[in-house]
Amino acid sequence: MTTSPNNTDEGAGPAAEGQVPARASGALVIDLQAVAENYRRLRSAFLEKPLAAVVKADGYGLGAEQIAPVLVKQGARSVFVAQLDEALALRPLLDRCHPAVSLYVLNGLMPGTEADFVENNILPVLNSLGEIDAWREEAARRGRALAAAIQLDSGMNRLGLPQAEVTALHAAPERLEGIVPTLVMSHLACADEPDHPQNAEQLAAFRAAREMLPMAPASFCNSSGIFLGRDYHFDLARPGAAVYGVNPTPEAASPVLPVVRLRARILQVRAIDAPQSVGYGATYRAAGPARIATVAAGYADGYLRSISGRGRAWVDGQEVPVVGRVSMDLLALDVTEIAPDVACAGRMVDLLGPGHGVDELAQEAGTIGYEILTALGRRYHRIYSG
Ligand SMILES: *Cc1c(COP(=O)(O)O)cnc(C)c1O
């Protein structure tokens, strides 16, 4: 038996049972104080230079509306989302938080959306010469300068101006007429592997490309990039995952606090015996007398099906295995070792907590903490603490 997710005084603190209504099948507790503390810890690792807030995908699944104000209060003045629709939803809230927050769309400027950006005070991350041309033309049409970030591709080959376009832009600086670059940025592909040779290659490519572009504050680091050292830092970091409690240094102890605690309710407990099986596909068979608890969370809630037969949960602080296949709305636990008055219908069990966080569950699911967070379902009762 390993440590209980309940027995910790740091991060994702237990919500009082009274906060969870009787009708809740599951409760997702999101610790906003831990979010703020993680942001401060990252800023300290970034040597107190400015940090943006990255709240794409609804704040990594935890609620951009709740999290963005916390980060703005901690000093974030640049906020990144992936899509224009996300930015449109968030802009009024940010305006209420602070009069001067720059809101950027990482995925760039899709044709025909120029007016939506300008009229809603949203800044595109310009990812190609074509997007730069469209933004310049929009500025000319409006007869005023328009701000934007420029992203260049330093080796990830995902988004941003490829090297040839950086060179072309250098040769034709008039293509930026009417554009005020507020950031020159790039993104690291391997920052969570500090020994990966691509980190230094991308750093060299970013430095060289920056020389060819107009002077603007530079932004290079995601969460893990911050921990590659000051050579990688530049002016503004864009941490996402670590703010939400994902370990940005997978090869070392986590420098951040867990943010989420996830609990789900036992619906039924049944006694079975060999050779009875549990769940779809009859993949688990009892070796002898056993008690099986059916719990109200499944893959539709982001408790991934790949956790079948591999996960762990905690009943009143005691570890129990997930048995059989995870189904859409339900999973099964072997609670044979737990006292019947503890592992009983109505009891909430811990699926995610400080002792067994998103990184551990991700390991069991064969994925990364990012995917666990962004998959967390909409059916949980969400409780924001702190
Ligand atoms: C998602 C994203 C980030 C944040 O990355 P984390 O690894 O979550 O810290 C930063 N920059 C860009 C371009 C991104 O797409």
The ligand as an ORCA input file, in Angstrom:
! r2SCAN-3c Opt
* xyz 0 1
  C       0.748     24.924    -25.301
  C       1.852     25.849    -25.597
  C       2.621     26.396    -24.562
  C       2.532     25.900    -23.137
  O       3.249     24.699    -23.069
  P       3.367     23.814    -21.732
  O       4.221     22.675    -22.137
  O       1.988     23.388    -21.389
  O       3.975     24.668    -20.698
  C       3.538     27.375    -24.889
  N       3.712     27.772    -26.169
  C       3.015     27.242    -27.192
  C       3.274     27.714    -28.573
  C       2.073     26.248    -26.949
  O       1.401     25.699    -27.967
*
